[in-house]
Amino acid sequence: MIEASSIGEFGHVWRDERGARIFERVLATGSLVLKKIGGDRAGEVACNRFLKAPEVTWEEIAETNCEGTAQRCAGKRIVVPQDTTDINLRGRDAGRIGFGPGSDGVGRGFFIHPCIAVDADDEAVLGVLDLKIWTRPEDGGVACKEQRSRKFEEKESIRWLEAAEAVAERVRNAEQIIMVGDRESDIYPLFARRPDGIDLIVRASQNRAVAGDGTLFEEIAGWPILATYELKVPPRGPRDAGRTARVAVRAGLVEIKRPSNAADRDDPSSLQLSAVDVVELDPPSGVEPIHWRLLSTLPVPDANAAKEIVRLYRLRWRIEQTFRALKNDGYRLPDVQIQRADRFFKLTAIAVAAAVRTIQLVDARDGSNRPASDVASPEVIQAAEHIGPTLERKTERQKNPHPPQSLAWLAWIIARLGGWNCYYKKPGPKTMRAGWTRLAAMAAGYHLAHSTSSLLENAVCDLDWELDFE
């Protein structure tokens, strides 16, 4: 089989090749069930051997994937949404080994905190840029009062800063890096200690004290409206097409104070940040209206700058899309039956990469100037160049309209192989996964035929040389 990409180096060529094979099968089948990934009993046993091997670590899988994404960020303005989701095994945790308390404090489970790179200009997903997987210790529950007295380094919330530091270290040649987080990342030390080269956009959750006697929310509410405009709201799920909301925007500078009960007294006593307030006007009946209060290290000199911050924050939905692809709307990660946490984590790292890959392929169906090499090896692309023309028909709608070797060009071929007829609705994740399976199999056959032909040609040349010698 032609491997689209390696997922790591694990000390032996068998493990390296098996890891790449498992990744491709996860992507092709849309499943994390080892029996389906393996294809047969021998394949299932091989998958288990791979996950059991101590040389295979989720950290190596994540690092390999993230380094590939970092290379694609070169020279670009990138938005990096980050967030946390929990995998709760409540009701399915009997016999599980190595899992800690879940988020509800009842079931067993673990947590995933990825960072996804998105091109700020064309809004294309570039890949996973950082990943943390962990399980809480048995005594991990800490009362709120005690939690506030702990140093930031001792809190689980340090993950937000550690992710920013990892991205700053990994991506050294991007034009700009803007990390985006929801209300859970509204943490004073995150702003105070952000690494060089990282800007932040965070949805405020705390009505912080500001310079003078006021509070953040009160101060923002008193600002004049800079603009009203139409804002495209991302879809919430697979059957949600999204909507367009009319919003009013306010913006300005605020000086927020360090929390009075903060244990980290070395952080500056105050910070000056930009604030952007987004309020929906006349929302539809039964729909929760938009109200985003955004804090940012980016400047807001005018209405256009404020609207740009809103646009960039809106790209946070990409991380929600990834979580849906991992869970109920895709790979159903909580349903995986693997008993040991260390093996579950390895499959999770593979699943995160596969979920993002699927999103990239579905995005590309509408056109993308990203290269096909973002998701496929040179061997697969070479085979696609020969397979693609055989899928085209006489009408213009049945011809591939995209530039050769672009991601959109490859996605068109994959969609056609998955059963899309170029008419009616756009191909979805199931069609793209089915098409990927066929492309991988056809690419393997194509290169096997060519390698066999080359062997025959070499044999004939050797025979000719021997006859000439005689």
ROMI-411196 format. One record per residue (C-alpha): residue in one letter; y, x, z. Coordinates in Angstrom, 2 decimals, padded with zeros to 5 digits. Example, Ala and Ser with C-alpha at 12.3 -4.5 7.8 and 13.67 -1.06 7.14 Angstrom:
# ROMI-411196
("A",(-004.50,012.30,007.80));
("S",(-001.06,013.67,007.14));
//
This chain:
# ROMI-411196
("M",(000.00,000.00,000.00));
("I",(003.55,001.15,-000.67));
("E",(005.43,001.42,002.62));
("A",(009.03,000.17,002.60));
("S",(010.01,002.39,005.51));
("S",(008.68,004.45,008.37));
("I",(009.06,003.16,011.91));
("G",(008.65,006.53,013.56));
("E",(006.73,009.76,013.96));
("F",(003.93,009.49,016.49));
("G",(002.20,012.86,016.34));
("H",(-000.42,012.05,013.71));
("V",(-000.27,010.93,010.08));
("W",(-002.69,008.05,010.82));
("R",(-000.36,006.60,013.45));
("D",(002.71,007.12,011.26));
("E",(001.09,005.30,008.33));
("R",(-000.38,002.58,010.53));
("G",(003.03,001.91,012.09));
("A",(004.64,001.48,008.68));
("R",(001.75,-000.76,007.60));
("I",(002.16,-002.99,010.69));
("F",(005.90,-003.30,010.10));
("E",(005.35,-004.39,006.51));
("R",(002.69,-006.89,007.54));
("V",(004.93,-008.38,010.25));
("L",(007.65,-008.82,007.65));
("A",(005.28,-010.21,005.04));
("T",(003.37,-012.66,007.27));
("G",(006.29,-013.73,009.46));
("S",(003.89,-013.42,012.39));
("L",(003.35,-011.25,015.46));
("V",(-000.27,-012.36,015.89));
("L",(-002.37,-009.21,015.57));
("K",(-005.18,-011.03,013.73));
("K",(-002.71,-012.10,011.02));
("I",(-000.99,-008.73,010.91));
("G",(-004.31,-006.91,010.55));
("G",(-005.63,-009.25,007.87));
("D",(-009.24,-008.81,008.97));
("R",(-011.21,-007.64,012.00));
("A",(-010.87,-003.96,011.11));
("G",(-007.11,-004.37,010.64));
("E",(-006.78,-006.16,013.97));
("V",(-008.63,-003.36,015.74));
("A",(-006.38,-000.80,014.05));
("C",(-003.28,-002.69,015.25));
("N",(-004.59,-002.68,018.81));
("R",(-005.36,001.04,018.63));
("F",(-001.81,001.71,017.43));
("L",(-000.19,-000.30,020.22));
("K",(-002.46,001.26,022.87));
("A",(-001.74,004.85,021.80));
("P",(000.41,006.62,024.42));
("E",(002.02,008.66,021.63));
("V",(003.51,005.42,020.26));
("T",(006.63,004.34,022.18));
("W",(009.09,001.51,021.66));
("E",(011.88,004.06,022.09));
("E",(010.70,006.05,019.05));
("I",(010.40,002.88,016.98));
("A",(013.91,001.81,017.99));
("E",(015.42,005.27,017.46));
("T",(013.99,005.60,013.95));
("N",(015.28,002.18,012.98));
("C",(018.73,002.80,014.51));
("E",(019.16,006.20,012.88));
("G",(018.51,004.64,009.47));
("T",(021.19,002.03,010.18));
("A",(023.64,004.70,011.34));
("Q",(023.36,006.42,007.97));
("R",(024.32,003.17,006.23));
("C",(027.46,002.91,008.39));
("A",(029.01,006.08,006.95));
("G",(032.58,005.58,005.80));
("K",(032.66,001.88,006.70));
("R",(034.51,-000.36,009.13));
("I",(031.69,-001.85,011.13));
("V",(031.51,-004.67,013.64));
("V",(028.79,-004.26,016.26));
("P",(027.85,-007.49,018.06));
("Q",(025.81,-006.90,021.21));
("D",(024.12,-009.39,023.53));
("T",(021.13,-009.94,025.80));
("T",(018.26,-012.40,025.47));
("D",(015.31,-012.88,027.79));
("I",(011.67,-013.42,026.83));
("N",(010.37,-015.73,029.53));
("L",(006.59,-016.04,029.76));
("R",(006.58,-018.82,032.36));
("G",(003.41,-020.86,032.04));
("R",(001.87,-018.09,029.92));
("D",(002.07,-015.20,032.38));
("A",(-001.41,-015.35,033.96));
("G",(-003.07,-011.94,033.70));
("R",(000.05,-010.23,032.38));
("I",(000.52,-006.65,033.55));
("G",(003.81,-004.81,033.99));
("F",(006.23,-007.73,033.61));
("G",(008.90,-008.45,036.20));
("P",(010.78,-011.59,037.21));
("G",(012.25,-013.57,034.32));
("S",(015.80,-014.84,034.16));
("D",(014.83,-018.06,036.00));
("G",(013.34,-016.09,038.90));
("V",(010.07,-018.02,038.52));
("G",(008.19,-016.87,035.42));
("R",(007.42,-013.32,034.36));
("G",(009.22,-011.77,031.43));
("F",(011.53,-009.08,030.10));
("F",(014.91,-008.59,028.44));
("I",(016.18,-007.36,025.07));
("H",(019.70,-006.06,024.42));
("P",(020.27,-005.14,020.74));
("C",(023.38,-004.03,018.87));
("I",(023.58,-005.17,015.23));
("A",(025.76,-003.36,012.68));
("V",(027.75,-005.61,010.33));
("D",(030.03,-004.46,007.52));
("A",(033.50,-005.65,008.57));
("D",(034.64,-006.11,004.98));
("D",(031.78,-007.95,003.24));
("E",(030.13,-009.18,006.49));
("A",(026.71,-007.89,005.39));
("V",(024.16,-007.00,008.07));
("L",(023.41,-003.27,007.92));
("G",(020.67,-003.12,010.55));
("V",(019.94,-002.49,014.22));
("L",(022.18,000.16,015.77));
("D",(020.93,000.23,019.35));
("L",(018.18,-001.44,021.35));
("K",(017.29,-001.63,025.03));
("I",(014.15,-003.34,026.37));
("W",(013.45,-003.62,030.09));
("T",(011.82,-005.65,032.81));
("R",(013.32,-006.25,036.24));
("P",(011.77,-004.81,039.40));
("E",(010.23,-007.20,041.87));
("D",(013.21,-006.82,044.23));
("G",(015.70,-007.09,041.37));
("G",(017.36,-010.27,042.67));
("V",(020.55,-009.36,044.51));
("A",(022.85,-011.83,046.24));
("C",(026.23,-012.27,044.57));
("K",(028.11,-010.88,047.57));
("E",(025.94,-007.76,047.66));
("Q",(026.15,-007.43,043.86));
("R",(029.94,-007.20,043.98));
("S",(029.79,-004.32,046.45));
("R",(027.56,-002.19,044.21));
("K",(028.87,000.50,041.90));
("F",(028.91,-000.34,038.20));
("E",(026.31,002.36,037.52));
("E",(023.90,000.54,039.87));
("K",(024.23,-002.84,038.14));
("E",(022.19,-004.22,035.27));
("S",(025.50,-004.93,033.49));
("I",(025.90,-001.19,032.88));
("R",(023.91,-001.91,029.70));
("W",(027.10,-003.07,027.94));
("L",(028.77,000.30,028.46));
("E",(025.59,002.29,027.76));
("A",(025.23,000.48,024.44));
("A",(028.83,001.35,023.51));
("E",(028.20,004.99,024.43));
("A",(024.98,005.09,022.39));
("V",(026.70,003.60,019.34));
("A",(029.61,006.06,019.64));
("E",(027.14,008.95,019.82));
("R",(024.93,007.71,016.99));
("V",(027.61,006.65,014.50));
("R",(029.94,009.60,014.06));
("N",(031.13,009.10,010.49));
("A",(032.13,005.42,010.34));
("E",(035.75,004.61,009.50));
("Q",(036.04,002.27,012.51));
("I",(033.66,000.78,015.10));
("I",(034.49,-002.57,016.71));
("M",(032.04,-003.81,019.34));
("V",(031.98,-007.56,019.97));
("G",(030.62,-009.38,023.00));
("D",(030.53,-012.85,024.47));
("R",(031.66,-013.88,027.96));
("E",(028.91,-011.95,029.75));
("S",(030.52,-008.70,028.58));
("D",(033.91,-009.53,030.15));
("I",(033.61,-006.58,032.54));
("Y",(036.59,-004.55,033.71));
("P",(034.79,-001.15,033.70));
("L",(033.70,-001.75,030.09));
("F",(037.35,-001.79,029.02));
("A",(038.30,000.99,031.42));
("R",(035.54,003.39,030.34));
("R",(034.98,002.55,026.67));
("P",(034.08,005.71,024.74));
("D",(036.40,007.33,022.23));
("G",(036.12,005.83,018.78));
("I",(035.09,002.37,020.02));
("D",(037.30,-000.73,019.95));
("L",(036.35,-003.93,021.78));
("I",(036.66,-007.66,021.21));
("V",(035.35,-009.66,024.17));
("R",(035.50,-013.37,024.93));
("A",(037.13,-013.71,028.34));
("S",(035.19,-015.54,031.03));
("Q",(037.26,-014.65,034.10));
("N",(040.74,-015.91,034.80));
("R",(041.90,-012.46,035.84));
("A",(045.02,-011.60,037.78));
("V",(047.71,-010.13,035.54));
("A",(050.82,-008.05,036.24));
("G",(053.25,-010.17,038.22));
("D",(051.94,-013.19,040.10));
("G",(050.18,-015.09,037.33));
("T",(046.68,-015.35,035.87));
("L",(045.37,-014.57,032.41));
("F",(044.69,-018.13,031.28));
("E",(048.03,-019.44,032.51));
("E",(049.95,-016.65,030.79));
("I",(048.17,-017.16,027.46));
("A",(048.71,-020.93,027.55));
("G",(052.47,-020.40,027.74));
("W",(052.70,-018.41,024.52));
("P",(053.99,-020.04,021.30));
("I",(051.56,-020.89,018.49));
("L",(051.66,-018.19,015.79));
("A",(049.62,-020.00,013.15));
("T",(047.34,-022.91,012.40));
("Y",(044.63,-022.51,009.78));
("E",(041.10,-023.43,008.67));
("L",(038.34,-021.43,010.38));
("K",(034.75,-021.45,009.15));
("V",(032.42,-022.00,012.12));
("P",(028.99,-020.35,011.75));
("P",(025.83,-022.52,011.74));
("R",(024.09,-023.01,015.08));
("G",(020.57,-023.27,013.66));
("P",(018.43,-023.46,010.51));
("R",(019.43,-027.05,009.67));
("D",(023.09,-026.58,010.58));
("A",(025.30,-025.73,007.62));
("G",(028.22,-024.84,009.87));
("R",(031.59,-026.52,009.66));
("T",(035.27,-025.87,009.12));
("A",(037.61,-026.26,012.08));
("R",(041.39,-026.39,012.12));
("V",(042.60,-024.09,014.88));
("A",(045.85,-022.95,016.48));
("V",(046.26,-019.30,017.41));
("R",(048.39,-017.62,020.07));
("A",(048.48,-013.87,020.67));
("G",(050.25,-011.20,022.67));
("L",(049.84,-008.37,025.16));
("V",(048.56,-008.79,028.71));
("E",(048.21,-006.39,031.61));
("I",(045.11,-007.30,033.55));
("K",(044.56,-006.01,037.08));
("R",(041.45,-004.35,038.42));
("P",(039.50,-006.90,040.48));
("S",(040.57,-006.72,044.11));
("N",(036.95,-006.65,045.32));
("A",(035.76,-004.06,042.79));
("A",(033.62,-001.26,044.18));
("D",(034.75,001.10,041.39));
("R",(038.09,002.25,042.77));
("D",(038.31,005.17,040.32));
("D",(038.97,002.80,037.42));
("P",(042.68,002.37,036.59));
("S",(044.49,-000.27,038.65));
("S",(045.47,-002.16,035.48));
("L",(044.87,-002.17,031.73));
("Q",(047.03,-003.36,028.87));
("L",(045.06,-005.32,026.26));
("S",(045.69,-007.68,023.40));
("A",(044.84,-011.33,023.96));
("V",(044.17,-013.95,021.29));
("D",(043.82,-017.65,022.13));
("V",(042.01,-019.89,019.62));
("V",(042.06,-023.67,020.19));
("E",(040.56,-026.28,017.86));
("L",(042.82,-029.12,016.82));
("D",(041.34,-032.63,016.43));
("P",(037.65,-031.70,016.73));
("P",(035.02,-034.12,015.36));
("S",(033.65,-036.73,017.74));
("G",(030.73,-035.50,019.79));
("V",(031.38,-031.82,019.00));
("E",(032.46,-029.36,021.66));
("P",(035.85,-028.05,020.54));
("I",(036.40,-024.35,020.02));
("H",(038.40,-022.57,022.68));
("W",(038.07,-018.81,022.57));
("R",(040.20,-016.54,024.74));
("L",(039.65,-013.07,023.29));
("L",(040.56,-009.74,024.88));
("S",(040.74,-006.73,022.58));
("T",(041.76,-003.09,022.41));
("L",(043.00,-003.74,018.85));
("P",(046.75,-004.34,018.33));
("V",(048.11,-007.82,017.50));
("P",(051.59,-007.26,016.05));
("D",(051.56,-010.53,014.09));
("A",(049.64,-013.69,013.17));
("N",(047.55,-011.94,010.49));
("A",(046.31,-009.35,013.00));
("A",(045.40,-012.15,015.42));
("K",(043.50,-014.01,012.70));
("E",(041.63,-010.82,011.83));
("I",(040.49,-010.43,015.45));
("V",(039.23,-014.03,015.34));
("R",(037.35,-013.31,012.09));
("L",(035.71,-010.23,013.52));
("Y",(034.72,-012.04,016.72));
("R",(033.16,-014.78,014.60));
("L",(030.68,-012.18,013.30));
("R",(029.09,-012.27,016.75));
("W",(026.94,-015.12,015.40));
("R",(024.87,-012.43,013.66));
("I",(023.31,-011.47,017.00));
("E",(022.55,-015.15,017.70));
("Q",(020.95,-015.36,014.27));
("T",(018.77,-012.36,015.19));
("F",(017.65,-014.00,018.43));
("R",(016.73,-017.21,016.61));
("A",(014.73,-015.18,014.08));
("L",(012.91,-013.48,016.97));
("K",(012.15,-016.66,018.87));
("N",(011.78,-020.34,017.98));
("D",(013.07,-020.21,014.39));
("G",(011.06,-017.18,013.34));
("Y",(008.60,-014.77,014.90));
("R",(008.05,-016.75,018.13));
("L",(008.05,-013.64,020.27));
("P",(007.51,-015.51,023.60));
("D",(004.17,-016.80,022.26));
("V",(002.68,-013.33,021.77));
("Q",(-000.55,-013.02,023.78));
("I",(-000.45,-009.26,024.46));
("Q",(-001.13,-008.76,028.16));
("R",(000.41,-005.36,028.90));
("A",(004.18,-004.94,028.97));
("D",(004.22,-001.46,027.38));
("R",(002.31,-002.71,024.31));
("F",(004.40,-005.90,024.15));
("F",(007.58,-003.77,024.09));
("K",(006.31,-001.75,021.10));
("L",(005.64,-004.92,019.11));
("T",(009.05,-006.25,020.20));
("A",(010.84,-003.20,018.75));
("I",(009.02,-003.80,015.46));
("A",(009.88,-007.52,015.57));
("V",(013.60,-006.86,016.09));
("A",(013.65,-004.64,012.99));
("A",(011.69,-007.23,010.99));
("A",(013.99,-010.08,012.09));
("V",(017.06,-008.18,010.89));
("R",(015.31,-007.23,007.63));
("T",(014.57,-010.91,006.94));
("I",(018.21,-011.81,007.59));
("Q",(019.29,-009.12,005.13));
("L",(017.03,-010.50,002.40));
("V",(018.14,-014.10,002.96));
("D",(021.79,-012.99,002.91));
("A",(021.29,-011.10,-000.33));
("R",(020.15,-014.22,-002.21));
("D",(023.85,-015.15,-002.57));
("G",(024.82,-011.73,-003.87));
("S",(025.29,-008.41,-002.13));
("N",(026.63,-005.08,-003.33));
("R",(024.45,-003.24,-000.82));
("P",(021.78,-001.01,-002.41));
("A",(018.15,-002.14,-002.50));
("S",(017.29,001.07,-000.64));
("D",(018.63,-000.62,002.53));
("V",(015.31,-002.46,002.80));
("A",(012.86,-000.90,000.34));
("S",(011.39,002.48,-000.49));
("P",(011.98,004.17,-003.89));
("E",(008.38,003.32,-004.82));
("V",(008.90,-000.40,-004.23));
("I",(012.19,-000.34,-006.15));
("Q",(010.55,001.47,-009.06));
("A",(007.81,-001.14,-009.23));
("A",(010.38,-003.96,-008.97));
("E",(012.17,-002.58,-012.04));
("H",(009.02,-003.27,-014.06));
("I",(008.06,-006.53,-012.32));
("G",(011.52,-008.13,-012.42));
("P",(011.82,-008.72,-016.19));
("T",(008.48,-010.55,-016.24));
("L",(009.94,-013.17,-013.87));
("E",(012.91,-014.05,-016.05));
("R",(012.92,-017.02,-018.43));
("K",(015.08,-018.24,-021.32));
("T",(017.91,-020.05,-019.49));
("E",(020.74,-018.18,-017.82));
("R",(019.85,-019.65,-014.42));
("Q",(016.40,-018.10,-014.76));
("K",(017.70,-014.58,-015.33));
("N",(018.50,-012.07,-012.60));
("P",(022.33,-012.00,-012.52));
("H",(022.70,-009.08,-010.12));
("P",(023.25,-005.35,-010.79));
("P",(019.97,-003.43,-011.03));
("Q",(018.86,-001.71,-007.83));
("S",(021.29,-003.75,-005.71));
("L",(019.96,-005.61,-002.67));
("A",(020.85,-008.92,-004.35));
("W",(018.83,-007.89,-007.44));
("L",(015.81,-007.11,-005.25));
("A",(016.21,-010.34,-003.26));
("W",(016.19,-012.35,-006.52));
("I",(012.88,-010.74,-007.51));
("I",(011.41,-011.34,-004.05));
("A",(012.52,-014.99,-004.08));
("R",(010.94,-015.55,-007.50));
("L",(007.67,-013.98,-006.32));
("G",(007.83,-016.27,-003.27));
("G",(007.87,-019.37,-005.49));
("W",(011.58,-020.05,-005.98));
("N",(012.25,-021.60,-009.42));
("C",(016.00,-020.74,-009.64));
("Y",(016.92,-024.41,-009.21));
("Y",(017.35,-026.79,-006.29));
("K",(017.93,-025.35,-002.82));
("K",(018.29,-021.67,-002.04));
("P",(015.21,-019.72,-000.94));
("G",(014.76,-019.51,002.83));
("P",(013.01,-017.02,005.15));
("K",(009.49,-018.36,004.40));
("T",(010.00,-017.97,000.66));
("M",(011.42,-014.47,001.11));
("R",(008.52,-013.40,003.34));
("A",(005.96,-014.77,000.87));
("G",(007.75,-012.96,-001.96));
("W",(007.80,-009.72,-000.01));
("T",(004.02,-009.95,000.47));
("R",(003.48,-010.34,-003.26));
("L",(005.94,-007.57,-004.15));
("A",(004.29,-005.14,-001.72));
("A",(000.84,-005.91,-003.13));
("M",(002.01,-005.68,-006.75));
("A",(003.88,-002.43,-006.04));
("A",(000.74,-000.95,-004.52));
("G",(-001.26,-001.96,-007.61));
("Y",(001.40,-000.63,-009.94));
("H",(001.44,002.82,-008.31));
("L",(-002.33,002.93,-007.95));
("A",(-002.69,002.26,-011.69));
("H",(-000.14,004.94,-012.52));
("S",(-001.70,007.50,-010.18));
("T",(-005.14,006.77,-011.70));
("S",(-003.67,007.16,-015.19));
("S",(-002.12,010.47,-014.17));
("L",(-005.44,011.71,-012.83));
("L",(-007.14,010.80,-016.12));
("E",(-004.40,012.53,-018.13));
("N",(-004.74,015.65,-015.98));
("A",(-008.51,015.60,-016.42));
("V",(-008.12,015.37,-020.22));
("C",(-005.60,018.24,-020.17));
("D",(-007.98,020.35,-018.11));
("L",(-010.82,019.60,-020.51));
("D",(-008.64,020.46,-023.54));
("W",(-007.65,023.74,-021.88));
("E",(-011.32,024.61,-021.19));
("L",(-012.30,023.83,-024.79));
("D",(-009.44,025.92,-026.14));
("F",(-010.42,028.77,-023.83));
("E",(-014.00,028.69,-025.13));
//
